[in-house]
Amino acid sequence: MEQTGTENGVAAMAACYQRFDPAAYLQYNYTPPRADFDRKDSIVPWKLACLKYYINLLVDIGSGPTLYQVLSGCEVFNEVVLTDFLEANRKELRRWLQGDETCSLDWTPYLQHVCKLEGRRASAWTEKAAKLRQAITDILPIDVHRPQPLDPSVLPPAGADCLVSCFCLESVSPDLAAFTRALGHIGKLLRPGGHLLLIGALGESFYFGGPGVKIPVVPLGEAEVCTSLKETGYTLIRLEVYTLPQDMRVGVDDVTGVFFAKAKKD
Ligand SMILES: Nc1ncnc2c1ncn2[C@@H]1O[C@H](CN(CCC[C@H]2CNCc3c2ccc(Cl)c3Cl)CC[C@H](N)C(=O)O)[C@@H](O)[C@H]1O
């Protein structure tokens, strides 16, 4: 039977490949200039960076001195990047990362609780700690009020796969407009289709960042959070709200509720 054009084309290709010379091919494509590791614009380093970066990256925005926010993420993401505005907080995080016993808080109960939440033995907390230490690849300075909150070179070209941010944006923004702008800025760090896990305070106007260190907070309502997410290019997937029982109001802030929003970048 007469072969079709496509069948002829495929056969012709196969014939070409019969003469393929692996050694020559490697010389052509995997030696300089195409494989020049001293050149940022060499093809092979570019390919290797992409392959390294597209490895499931979680970035925590405004980590503070805390780790709770990535205790589950480290089971799903190969790479976790922590960020904060203050060197004092980044230093606290580095202390834990380096296994320095002089951390200001013992995270063991947190690790044990999250192991139980995940259906693991509580005693698996040491493995979780090791996994988290292995997953945290960077602790970086950040400023969510900058259009580019992070040095662009630290993230893959398309952005992180997931962002988590807890109690940061509302406690660093003087007003709702600044909160919304900051939400847009961090959105640029996230790849389209990536998820944002956002925890924040509702109805809070201040908190103490230390004895006598009263920090203003923009009071948010659920509706404003949803509107800000929509305005900055996110689709809300889930919203949970927690109302503080009276005895949780211990005077360190005037927060009345906490929201959890899972959103997807459009
Ligand atoms: N321009 C800036 N750009 C980026 N980041 C900035 C900027 N400026 C300052 N930061 C950094 O934001 C971080 C805010 N930080 C404290 C607020 C939490 C606090 C107050 N609100 C209610 C509440 C709180 C804590 C627990 C509970 Cl239960 C409640 Cl209810 C969050 C830390 C951590 N994520 C946490 O969850 O505790 C801090 O580390 C700054 O260094």
The ligand as an ORCA input file, in Angstrom:
! r2SCAN-3c Opt
* xyz 0 1
  N       8.079     45.570     55.007
  C       8.081     44.303     55.440
  N       8.093     43.282     54.546
  C       8.073     41.993     54.977
  N       8.036     41.629     56.281
  C       8.015     42.638     57.185
  C       8.036     43.992     56.819
  N       8.035     44.736     57.970
  C       8.010     43.872     58.980
  N       7.997     42.603     58.525
  C       7.973     41.355     59.305
  O       6.637     40.882     59.375
  C       6.567     39.964     60.467
  C       5.200     40.054     61.095
  N       5.100     38.990     62.142
  C       4.481     39.484     63.350
  C       2.998     39.740     63.403
  C       2.276     38.633     64.089
  C       1.516     39.003     65.353
  C       0.693     40.263     65.331
  N      -0.636     40.093     64.789
  C      -1.460     39.129     65.469
  C      -0.726     37.882     65.782
  C       0.674     37.827     65.730
  C       1.346     36.648     66.015
  C       0.625     35.510     66.388
  C      -0.762     35.570     66.473
  Cl     -1.661     34.164     66.940
  C      -1.434     36.736     66.164
  Cl     -3.157     36.756     66.254
  C       4.709     37.685     61.622
  C       5.770     36.730     61.949
  C       5.416     35.268     61.670
  N       5.059     35.061     60.263
  C       4.288     34.771     62.582
  O       3.353     34.174     62.035
  O       4.398     34.968     63.767
  C       7.714     40.360     61.415
  O       8.597     39.275     61.524
  C       8.399     41.541     60.730
  O       9.812     41.523     60.839
*
